[in-house]
């Protein structure tokens, strides 16, 4: 599959709101060594419409991990 575009499309699994986040921001957070952060999941963002956590619909992490949102 193709590498990430300029923006990564995120979705809130709780309310289904979608938002585009600049790839450089997502990759910067993905690459950062952070204390007490679960590195098995991609960077997540707070949803502006509800109290959910937005996740990428499709994102290739900086270490090559593929994250793909699937409807549950």
PyMOL Python script that loads the backbone (N, CA, C, O; Angstrom):
from pymol import cmd

cmd.read_pdbstr("""\
ATOM      1  N   UNK A   1       0.837  -1.191   0.000  1.00  0.00           N
ATOM      2  CA  UNK A   1       0.000   0.000   0.000  1.00  0.00           C
ATOM      3  C   UNK A   1       0.874   1.243   0.000  1.00  0.00           C
ATOM      4  O   UNK A   1       2.069   1.185   0.288  1.00  0.00           O
ATOM      5  N   UNK A   2       0.254   2.360  -0.328  1.00  0.00           N
ATOM      6  CA  UNK A   2       1.030   3.584  -0.416  1.00  0.00           C
ATOM      7  C   UNK A   2       1.320   4.161   0.964  1.00  0.00           C
ATOM      8  O   UNK A   2       0.566   3.965   1.917  1.00  0.00           O
ATOM      9  N   UNK A   3       2.432   4.876   1.039  1.00  0.00           N
ATOM     10  CA  UNK A   3       2.827   5.525   2.290  1.00  0.00           C
ATOM     11  C   UNK A   3       1.824   6.625   2.619  1.00  0.00           C
ATOM     12  O   UNK A   3       1.007   6.990   1.774  1.00  0.00           O
ATOM     13  N   UNK A   4       1.878   7.141   3.804  1.00  0.00           N
ATOM     14  CA  UNK A   4       0.934   8.153   4.274  1.00  0.00           C
ATOM     15  C   UNK A   4       0.909   9.391   3.378  1.00  0.00           C
ATOM     16  O   UNK A   4       1.929   9.804   2.826  1.00  0.00           O
ATOM     17  N   UNK A   5      -0.273   9.961   3.251  1.00  0.00           N
ATOM     18  CA  UNK A   5      -0.442  11.212   2.514  1.00  0.00           C
ATOM     19  C   UNK A   5      -0.119  12.371   3.444  1.00  0.00           C
ATOM     20  O   UNK A   5       0.355  12.156   4.559  1.00  0.00           O
ATOM     21  N   UNK A   6      -0.372  13.604   2.996  1.00  0.00           N
ATOM     22  CA  UNK A   6      -0.054  14.788   3.800  1.00  0.00           C
ATOM     23  C   UNK A   6      -0.894  14.887   5.066  1.00  0.00           C
ATOM     24  O   UNK A   6      -0.483  15.508   6.046  1.00  0.00           O
ATOM     25  N   UNK A   7      -2.077  14.269   5.038  1.00  0.00           N
ATOM     26  CA  UNK A   7      -2.947  14.269   6.209  1.00  0.00           C
ATOM     27  C   UNK A   7      -3.480  12.857   6.427  1.00  0.00           C
ATOM     28  O   UNK A   7      -3.678  12.093   5.482  1.00  0.00           O
ATOM     29  N   UNK A   8      -3.704  12.535   7.686  1.00  0.00           N
ATOM     30  CA  UNK A   8      -4.245  11.235   8.062  1.00  0.00           C
ATOM     31  C   UNK A   8      -5.700  11.450   8.485  1.00  0.00           C
ATOM     32  O   UNK A   8      -5.996  12.317   9.307  1.00  0.00           O
ATOM     33  N   UNK A   9      -6.598  10.653   7.916  1.00  0.00           N
ATOM     34  CA  UNK A   9      -7.996  10.777   8.293  1.00  0.00           C
ATOM     35  C   UNK A   9      -8.247   9.979   9.566  1.00  0.00           C
ATOM     36  O   UNK A   9      -7.947   8.788   9.649  1.00  0.00           O
ATOM     37  N   UNK A  10      -8.799  10.663  10.544  1.00  0.00           N
ATOM     38  CA  UNK A  10      -9.132  10.061  11.833  1.00  0.00           C
ATOM     39  C   UNK A  10     -10.643   9.973  11.985  1.00  0.00           C
ATOM     40  O   UNK A  10     -11.388  10.748  11.386  1.00  0.00           O
ATOM     41  N   UNK A  11     -11.085   9.014  12.798  1.00  0.00           N
ATOM     42  CA  UNK A  11     -12.499   8.850  13.095  1.00  0.00           C
ATOM     43  C   UNK A  11     -12.669   8.595  14.587  1.00  0.00           C
ATOM     44  O   UNK A  11     -11.828   7.964  15.227  1.00  0.00           O
ATOM     45  N   UNK A  12     -13.762   9.093  15.116  1.00  0.00           N
ATOM     46  CA  UNK A  12     -14.113   8.802  16.504  1.00  0.00           C
ATOM     47  C   UNK A  12     -15.038   7.583  16.479  1.00  0.00           C
ATOM     48  O   UNK A  12     -16.151   7.672  15.960  1.00  0.00           O
ATOM     49  N   UNK A  13     -14.602   6.452  17.026  1.00  0.00           N
ATOM     50  CA  UNK A  13     -15.459   5.263  17.025  1.00  0.00           C
ATOM     51  C   UNK A  13     -16.772   5.460  17.785  1.00  0.00           C
ATOM     52  O   UNK A  13     -17.745   4.746  17.544  1.00  0.00           O
ATOM     53  N   UNK A  14     -16.798   6.418  18.692  1.00  0.00           N
ATOM     54  CA  UNK A  14     -17.980   6.638  19.528  1.00  0.00           C
ATOM     55  C   UNK A  14     -19.082   7.399  18.779  1.00  0.00           C
ATOM     56  O   UNK A  14     -20.236   6.971  18.774  1.00  0.00           O
ATOM     57  N   UNK A  15     -18.725   8.534  18.142  1.00  0.00           N
ATOM     58  CA  UNK A  15     -19.747   9.362  17.479  1.00  0.00           C
ATOM     59  C   UNK A  15     -19.596   9.425  15.957  1.00  0.00           C
ATOM     60  O   UNK A  15     -20.410  10.046  15.275  1.00  0.00           O
ATOM     61  N   UNK A  16     -18.550   8.778  15.428  1.00  0.00           N
ATOM     62  CA  UNK A  16     -18.283   8.691  13.977  1.00  0.00           C
ATOM     63  C   UNK A  16     -17.861  10.009  13.332  1.00  0.00           C
ATOM     64  O   UNK A  16     -17.891  10.131  12.107  1.00  0.00           O
ATOM     65  N   UNK A  17     -17.467  10.996  14.136  1.00  0.00           N
ATOM     66  CA  UNK A  17     -16.938  12.242  13.591  1.00  0.00           C
ATOM     67  C   UNK A  17     -15.598  11.950  12.926  1.00  0.00           C
ATOM     68  O   UNK A  17     -14.799  11.170  13.445  1.00  0.00           O
ATOM     69  N   UNK A  18     -15.351  12.583  11.766  1.00  0.00           N
ATOM     70  CA  UNK A  18     -14.086  12.408  11.052  1.00  0.00           C
ATOM     71  C   UNK A  18     -13.337  13.732  11.012  1.00  0.00           C
ATOM     72  O   UNK A  18     -13.939  14.806  11.000  1.00  0.00           O
ATOM     73  N   UNK A  19     -12.015  13.633  10.992  1.00  0.00           N
ATOM     74  CA  UNK A  19     -11.167  14.822  10.974  1.00  0.00           C
ATOM     75  C   UNK A  19      -9.837  14.449  10.333  1.00  0.00           C
ATOM     76  O   UNK A  19      -9.362  13.323  10.484  1.00  0.00           O
ATOM     77  N   UNK A  20      -9.235  15.402   9.613  1.00  0.00           N
ATOM     78  CA  UNK A  20      -7.913  15.190   9.033  1.00  0.00           C
ATOM     79  C   UNK A  20      -6.863  15.824   9.941  1.00  0.00           C
ATOM     80  O   UNK A  20      -6.999  16.979  10.344  1.00  0.00           O
ATOM     81  N   UNK A  21      -5.809  15.058  10.262  1.00  0.00           N
ATOM     82  CA  UNK A  21      -4.702  15.518  11.102  1.00  0.00           C
ATOM     83  C   UNK A  21      -3.447  15.516  10.229  1.00  0.00           C
ATOM     84  O   UNK A  21      -3.200  14.535   9.528  1.00  0.00           O
ATOM     85  N   UNK A  22      -2.643  16.595  10.253  1.00  0.00           N
ATOM     86  CA  UNK A  22      -1.417  16.615   9.448  1.00  0.00           C
ATOM     87  C   UNK A  22      -0.503  15.434   9.791  1.00  0.00           C
ATOM     88  O   UNK A  22      -0.280  15.130  10.963  1.00  0.00           O
ATOM     89  N   UNK A  23       0.015  14.782   8.764  1.00  0.00           N
ATOM     90  CA  UNK A  23       0.860  13.599   8.932  1.00  0.00           C
ATOM     91  C   UNK A  23       2.091  13.897   9.770  1.00  0.00           C
ATOM     92  O   UNK A  23       2.502  13.063  10.577  1.00  0.00           O
ATOM     93  N   UNK A  24       2.691  15.075   9.593  1.00  0.00           N
ATOM     94  CA  UNK A  24       3.904  15.368  10.363  1.00  0.00           C
ATOM     95  C   UNK A  24       3.626  15.411  11.871  1.00  0.00           C
ATOM     96  O   UNK A  24       4.498  15.051  12.662  1.00  0.00           O
ATOM     97  N   UNK A  25       2.437  15.840  12.280  1.00  0.00           N
ATOM     98  CA  UNK A  25       2.072  15.848  13.705  1.00  0.00           C
ATOM     99  C   UNK A  25       1.901  14.412  14.207  1.00  0.00           C
ATOM    100  O   UNK A  25       2.408  14.053  15.270  1.00  0.00           O
ATOM    101  N   UNK A  26       1.177  13.590  13.428  1.00  0.00           N
ATOM    102  CA  UNK A  26       0.939  12.204  13.819  1.00  0.00           C
ATOM    103  C   UNK A  26       2.269  11.449  13.928  1.00  0.00           C
ATOM    104  O   UNK A  26       2.499  10.727  14.898  1.00  0.00           O
ATOM    105  N   UNK A  27       3.142  11.619  12.929  1.00  0.00           N
ATOM    106  CA  UNK A  27       4.431  10.914  12.939  1.00  0.00           C
ATOM    107  C   UNK A  27       5.345  11.401  14.060  1.00  0.00           C
ATOM    108  O   UNK A  27       6.092  10.610  14.635  1.00  0.00           O
ATOM    109  N   UNK A  28       5.292  12.698  14.376  1.00  0.00           N
ATOM    110  CA  UNK A  28       6.105  13.231  15.472  1.00  0.00           C
ATOM    111  C   UNK A  28       5.682  12.573  16.793  1.00  0.00           C
ATOM    112  O   UNK A  28       6.531  12.158  17.583  1.00  0.00           O
ATOM    113  N   UNK A  29       4.377  12.482  17.027  1.00  0.00           N
ATOM    114  CA  UNK A  29       3.888  11.851  18.253  1.00  0.00           C
ATOM    115  C   UNK A  29       4.178  10.355  18.257  1.00  0.00           C
ATOM    116  O   UNK A  29       4.471   9.784  19.308  1.00  0.00           O
ATOM    117  N   UNK A  30       4.100   9.717  17.095  1.00  0.00           N
ATOM    118  CA  UNK A  30       4.366   8.283  16.978  1.00  0.00           C
ATOM    119  C   UNK A  30       5.832   7.971  17.293  1.00  0.00           C
ATOM    120  O   UNK A  30       6.135   6.952  17.913  1.00  0.00           O
ATOM    121  N   UNK A  31       6.727   8.843  16.866  1.00  0.00           N
ATOM    122  CA  UNK A  31       8.158   8.606  17.041  1.00  0.00           C
ATOM    123  C   UNK A  31       8.673   9.006  18.423  1.00  0.00           C
ATOM    124  O   UNK A  31       9.742   8.560  18.839  1.00  0.00           O
ATOM    125  N   UNK A  32       7.924   9.838  19.129  1.00  0.00           N
ATOM    126  CA  UNK A  32       8.387  10.344  20.428  1.00  0.00           C
ATOM    127  C   UNK A  32       8.414   9.222  21.466  1.00  0.00           C
ATOM    128  O   UNK A  32       7.499   8.401  21.533  1.00  0.00           O
ATOM    129  N   UNK A  33       9.463   9.201  22.262  1.00  0.00           N
ATOM    130  CA  UNK A  33       9.549   8.275  23.386  1.00  0.00           C
ATOM    131  C   UNK A  33       8.844   8.930  24.561  1.00  0.00           C
ATOM    132  O   UNK A  33       9.354   9.880  25.155  1.00  0.00           O
ATOM    133  N   UNK A  34       7.673   8.418  24.888  1.00  0.00           N
ATOM    134  CA  UNK A  34       6.889   9.011  25.954  1.00  0.00           C
ATOM    135  C   UNK A  34       6.712   8.014  27.087  1.00  0.00           C
ATOM    136  O   UNK A  34       6.535   6.818  26.851  1.00  0.00           O
ATOM    137  N   UNK A  35       6.758   8.500  28.289  1.00  0.00           N
ATOM    138  CA  UNK A  35       6.590   7.666  29.475  1.00  0.00           C
ATOM    139  C   UNK A  35       5.097   7.377  29.660  1.00  0.00           C
ATOM    140  O   UNK A  35       4.260   8.263  29.490  1.00  0.00           O
ATOM    141  N   UNK A  36       4.777   6.132  30.009  1.00  0.00           N
ATOM    142  CA  UNK A  36       3.404   5.703  30.276  1.00  0.00           C
ATOM    143  C   UNK A  36       2.469   5.840  29.070  1.00  0.00           C
ATOM    144  O   UNK A  36       1.280   6.112  29.236  1.00  0.00           O
ATOM    145  N   UNK A  37       3.001   5.653  27.859  1.00  0.00           N
ATOM    146  CA  UNK A  37       2.196   5.698  26.643  1.00  0.00           C
ATOM    147  C   UNK A  37       2.225   4.322  26.008  1.00  0.00           C
ATOM    148  O   UNK A  37       3.294   3.734  25.839  1.00  0.00           O
ATOM    149  N   UNK A  38       1.062   3.808  25.655  1.00  0.00           N
ATOM    150  CA  UNK A  38       0.945   2.500  25.014  1.00  0.00           C
ATOM    151  C   UNK A  38       1.379   2.625  23.552  1.00  0.00           C
ATOM    152  O   UNK A  38       0.649   3.176  22.728  1.00  0.00           O
ATOM    153  N   UNK A  39       2.564   2.114  23.237  1.00  0.00           N
ATOM    154  CA  UNK A  39       3.104   2.246  21.881  1.00  0.00           C
ATOM    155  C   UNK A  39       2.544   1.189  20.920  1.00  0.00           C
ATOM    156  O   UNK A  39       2.912   1.175  19.745  1.00  0.00           O
ATOM    157  N   UNK A  40       1.665   0.308  21.398  1.00  0.00           N
ATOM    158  CA  UNK A  40       1.060  -0.680  20.504  1.00  0.00           C
ATOM    159  C   UNK A  40      -0.128  -0.098  19.745  1.00  0.00           C
ATOM    160  O   UNK A  40      -0.668  -0.746  18.849  1.00  0.00           O
ATOM    161  N   UNK A  41      -0.535   1.104  20.094  1.00  0.00           N
ATOM    162  CA  UNK A  41      -1.629   1.788  19.403  1.00  0.00           C
ATOM    163  C   UNK A  41      -1.096   3.062  18.761  1.00  0.00           C
ATOM    164  O   UNK A  41      -0.116   3.631  19.243  1.00  0.00           O
ATOM    165  N   UNK A  42      -1.722   3.515  17.684  1.00  0.00           N
ATOM    166  CA  UNK A  42      -1.261   4.743  17.034  1.00  0.00           C
ATOM    167  C   UNK A  42      -1.594   5.963  17.885  1.00  0.00           C
ATOM    168  O   UNK A  42      -2.374   5.866  18.833  1.00  0.00           O
ATOM    169  N   UNK A  43      -1.006   7.112  17.550  1.00  0.00           N
ATOM    170  CA  UNK A  43      -1.384   8.337  18.266  1.00  0.00           C
ATOM    171  C   UNK A  43      -2.895   8.561  18.143  1.00  0.00           C
ATOM    172  O   UNK A  43      -3.472   8.396  17.069  1.00  0.00           O
ATOM    173  N   UNK A  44      -3.514   8.934  19.246  1.00  0.00           N
ATOM    174  CA  UNK A  44      -4.946   9.198  19.272  1.00  0.00           C
ATOM    175  C   UNK A  44      -5.174  10.633  19.714  1.00  0.00           C
ATOM    176  O   UNK A  44      -4.335  11.228  20.390  1.00  0.00           O
ATOM    177  N   UNK A  45      -6.298  11.172  19.332  1.00  0.00           N
ATOM    178  CA  UNK A  45      -6.630  12.552  19.652  1.00  0.00           C
ATOM    179  C   UNK A  45      -8.016  12.607  20.271  1.00  0.00           C
ATOM    180  O   UNK A  45      -8.871  11.773  19.975  1.00  0.00           O
ATOM    181  N   UNK A  46      -8.236  13.598  21.138  1.00  0.00           N
ATOM    182  CA  UNK A  46      -9.549  13.777  21.748  1.00  0.00           C
ATOM    183  C   UNK A  46     -10.538  14.246  20.684  1.00  0.00           C
ATOM    184  O   UNK A  46     -10.226  15.120  19.876  1.00  0.00           O
ATOM    185  N   UNK A  47     -11.725  13.659  20.693  1.00  0.00           N
ATOM    186  CA  UNK A  47     -12.786  14.069  19.784  1.00  0.00           C
ATOM    187  C   UNK A  47     -13.344  15.409  20.267  1.00  0.00           C
ATOM    188  O   UNK A  47     -13.541  15.611  21.465  1.00  0.00           O
ATOM    189  N   UNK A  48     -13.594  16.314  19.333  1.00  0.00           N
ATOM    190  CA  UNK A  48     -14.128  17.632  19.691  1.00  0.00           C
ATOM    191  C   UNK A  48     -15.639  17.607  19.919  1.00  0.00           C
ATOM    192  O   UNK A  48     -16.200  18.543  20.488  1.00  0.00           O
ATOM    193  N   UNK A  49     -16.288  16.545  19.480  1.00  0.00           N
ATOM    194  CA  UNK A  49     -17.758  16.484  19.592  1.00  0.00           C
ATOM    195  C   UNK A  49     -18.236  15.669  20.788  1.00  0.00           C
ATOM    196  O   UNK A  49     -19.344  15.883  21.280  1.00  0.00           O
ATOM    197  N   UNK A  50     -17.418  14.744  21.255  1.00  0.00           N
ATOM    198  CA  UNK A  50     -17.811  13.923  22.403  1.00  0.00           C
ATOM    199  C   UNK A  50     -16.556  13.640  23.232  1.00  0.00           C
ATOM    200  O   UNK A  50     -15.521  14.262  22.990  1.00  0.00           O
ATOM    201  N   UNK A  51     -16.612  12.755  24.168  1.00  0.00           N
ATOM    202  CA  UNK A  51     -15.426  12.481  24.985  1.00  0.00           C
ATOM    203  C   UNK A  51     -14.672  11.246  24.494  1.00  0.00           C
ATOM    204  O   UNK A  51     -13.935  10.622  25.258  1.00  0.00           O
ATOM    205  N   UNK A  52     -14.855  10.893  23.221  1.00  0.00           N
ATOM    206  CA  UNK A  52     -14.172   9.738  22.650  1.00  0.00           C
ATOM    207  C   UNK A  52     -12.739  10.046  22.237  1.00  0.00           C
ATOM    208  O   UNK A  52     -12.292  11.192  22.290  1.00  0.00           O
ATOM    209  N   UNK A  53     -12.023   8.992  21.821  1.00  0.00           N
ATOM    210  CA  UNK A  53     -10.655   9.119  21.322  1.00  0.00           C
ATOM    211  C   UNK A  53     -10.651   8.793  19.831  1.00  0.00           C
ATOM    212  O   UNK A  53     -11.072   7.711  19.423  1.00  0.00           O
ATOM    213  N   UNK A  54     -10.179   9.727  19.033  1.00  0.00           N
ATOM    214  CA  UNK A  54     -10.128   9.531  17.585  1.00  0.00           C
ATOM    215  C   UNK A  54      -8.941   8.639  17.225  1.00  0.00           C
ATOM    216  O   UNK A  54      -7.864   8.748  17.811  1.00  0.00           O
ATOM    217  N   UNK A  55      -9.159   7.756  16.252  1.00  0.00           N
ATOM    218  CA  UNK A  55      -8.129   6.829  15.782  1.00  0.00           C
ATOM    219  C   UNK A  55      -8.000   6.969  14.266  1.00  0.00           C
ATOM    220  O   UNK A  55      -8.957   7.371  13.604  1.00  0.00           O
ATOM    221  N   UNK A  56      -6.822   6.640  13.703  1.00  0.00           N
ATOM    222  CA  UNK A  56      -6.670   6.769  12.252  1.00  0.00           C
ATOM    223  C   UNK A  56      -7.476   5.701  11.512  1.00  0.00           C
ATOM    224  O   UNK A  56      -7.578   4.561  11.966  1.00  0.00           O
ATOM    225  N   UNK A  57      -8.041   6.081  10.376  1.00  0.00           N
ATOM    226  CA  UNK A  57      -8.740   5.112   9.542  1.00  0.00           C
ATOM    227  C   UNK A  57      -7.711   4.200   8.878  1.00  0.00           C
ATOM    228  O   UNK A  57      -7.916   2.989   8.794  1.00  0.00           O
ATOM    229  N   UNK A  58      -6.597   4.783   8.404  1.00  0.00           N
ATOM    230  CA  UNK A  58      -5.493   3.990   7.859  1.00  0.00           C
ATOM    231  C   UNK A  58      -4.215   4.789   8.055  1.00  0.00           C
ATOM    232  O   UNK A  58      -4.120   5.941   7.633  1.00  0.00           O
ATOM    233  N   UNK A  59      -3.246   4.174   8.693  1.00  0.00           N
ATOM    234  CA  UNK A  59      -1.978   4.866   8.985  1.00  0.00           C
ATOM    235  C   UNK A  59      -0.853   3.843   9.052  1.00  0.00           C
ATOM    236  O   UNK A  59      -0.987   2.802   9.695  1.00  0.00           O
ATOM    237  N   UNK A  60       0.256   4.145   8.385  1.00  0.00           N
ATOM    238  CA  UNK A  60       1.463   3.328   8.478  1.00  0.00           C
ATOM    239  C   UNK A  60       2.393   4.033   9.460  1.00  0.00           C
ATOM    240  O   UNK A  60       2.899   5.118   9.173  1.00  0.00           O
ATOM    241  N   UNK A  61       2.616   3.416  10.620  1.00  0.00           N
ATOM    242  CA  UNK A  61       3.429   4.012  11.673  1.00  0.00           C
ATOM    243  C   UNK A  61       4.873   4.196  11.265  1.00  0.00           C
ATOM    244  O   UNK A  61       5.327   3.625  10.273  1.00  0.00           O
ATOM    245  N   UNK A  62       5.596   4.998  12.033  1.00  0.00           N
ATOM    246  CA  UNK A  62       6.991   5.295  11.708  1.00  0.00           C
ATOM    247  C   UNK A  62       7.877   4.056  11.761  1.00  0.00           C
ATOM    248  O   UNK A  62       8.954   4.039  11.165  1.00  0.00           O
ATOM    249  N   UNK A  63       7.430   3.015  12.471  1.00  0.00           N
ATOM    250  CA  UNK A  63       8.198   1.764  12.538  1.00  0.00           C
ATOM    251  C   UNK A  63       7.629   0.702  11.598  1.00  0.00           C
ATOM    252  O   UNK A  63       7.991  -0.471  11.691  1.00  0.00           O
ATOM    253  N   UNK A  64       6.725   1.119  10.681  1.00  0.00           N
ATOM    254  CA  UNK A  64       6.184   0.203   9.684  1.00  0.00           C
ATOM    255  C   UNK A  64       4.907  -0.515  10.076  1.00  0.00           C
ATOM    256  O   UNK A  64       4.335  -1.241   9.263  1.00  0.00           O
ATOM    257  N   UNK A  65       4.449  -0.327  11.308  1.00  0.00           N
ATOM    258  CA  UNK A  65       3.205  -0.946  11.764  1.00  0.00           C
ATOM    259  C   UNK A  65       2.026  -0.343  11.000  1.00  0.00           C
ATOM    260  O   UNK A  65       1.953   0.876  10.841  1.00  0.00           O
ATOM    261  N   UNK A  66       1.104  -1.183  10.526  1.00  0.00           N
ATOM    262  CA  UNK A  66      -0.082  -0.692   9.822  1.00  0.00           C
ATOM    263  C   UNK A  66      -1.259  -0.694  10.802  1.00  0.00           C
ATOM    264  O   UNK A  66      -1.579  -1.709  11.421  1.00  0.00           O
ATOM    265  N   UNK A  67      -1.882   0.462  10.920  1.00  0.00           N
ATOM    266  CA  UNK A  67      -3.060   0.620  11.767  1.00  0.00           C
ATOM    267  C   UNK A  67      -4.246   0.892  10.843  1.00  0.00           C
ATOM    268  O   UNK A  67      -4.206   1.810  10.023  1.00  0.00           O
ATOM    269  N   UNK A  68      -5.288   0.097  10.980  1.00  0.00           N
ATOM    270  CA  UNK A  68      -6.458   0.246  10.138  1.00  0.00           C
ATOM    271  C   UNK A  68      -7.719   0.120  10.978  1.00  0.00           C
ATOM    272  O   UNK A  68      -7.923  -0.877  11.670  1.00  0.00           O
ATOM    273  N   UNK A  69      -8.553   1.133  10.911  1.00  0.00           N
ATOM    274  CA  UNK A  69      -9.803   1.126  11.667  1.00  0.00           C
ATOM    275  C   UNK A  69     -10.812   0.235  10.968  1.00  0.00           C
ATOM    276  O   UNK A  69     -11.026   0.348   9.761  1.00  0.00           O
ATOM    277  N   UNK A  70     -11.421  -0.635  11.721  1.00  0.00           N
ATOM    278  CA  UNK A  70     -12.488  -1.484  11.210  1.00  0.00           C
ATOM    279  C   UNK A  70     -13.702  -1.307  12.091  1.00  0.00           C
ATOM    280  O   UNK A  70     -13.606  -1.361  13.317  1.00  0.00           O
ATOM    281  N   UNK A  71     -14.840  -1.096  11.466  1.00  0.00           N
ATOM    282  CA  UNK A  71     -16.106  -0.909  12.190  1.00  0.00           C
ATOM    283  C   UNK A  71     -16.408  -2.155  13.017  1.00  0.00           C
ATOM    284  O   UNK A  71     -16.270  -3.277  12.530  1.00  0.00           O
ATOM    285  N   UNK A  72     -16.814  -1.959  14.253  1.00  0.00           N
ATOM    286  CA  UNK A  72     -17.119  -3.093  15.145  1.00  0.00           C
ATOM    287  C   UNK A  72     -18.600  -3.298  15.262  1.00  0.00           C
ATOM    288  O   UNK A  72     -19.044  -4.204  15.967  1.00  0.00           O
TER     289      UNK A  72
END
""", "prot")
cmd.dss("prot")
cmd.show_as("cartoon", "prot")
cmd.util.cbc("prot")
cmd.orient("prot")
